[in-house]
Amino acid sequence: MEKQPTANDEVKKILGGSGKKLFAHEVHVRRTAEKGKYIAPHMLRDRQGNPPQDGQHGEKEYALSNAQELMNHLSTHMGDIPDEDDA
């Protein structure tokens, strides 16, 4: 027998939507107390640069365990990082 959707299920369906797609607008990198580890908080915005208005979080924070992981993370989220020779 099929389960009938309840009002609570309908509310979850509406509120559980992901809203507008958000992108990393700014990334700030800081070192932790442990040597060689980093934290990279992201400020998320929509394509027009506006903060989320639909209940989504406007920030997300990543813990990175070494410099190579930090570089890979920045390349993934912010695009390619030019080499010093390319500058």
Summary of the structure (lengths in Angstrom):
residues: 87
radius of gyration: 18.8
end to end distance: 65.6
largest distance: 66.6
contacts: 172
relative contact order: 0.18
helix: 28%
strand: 24%
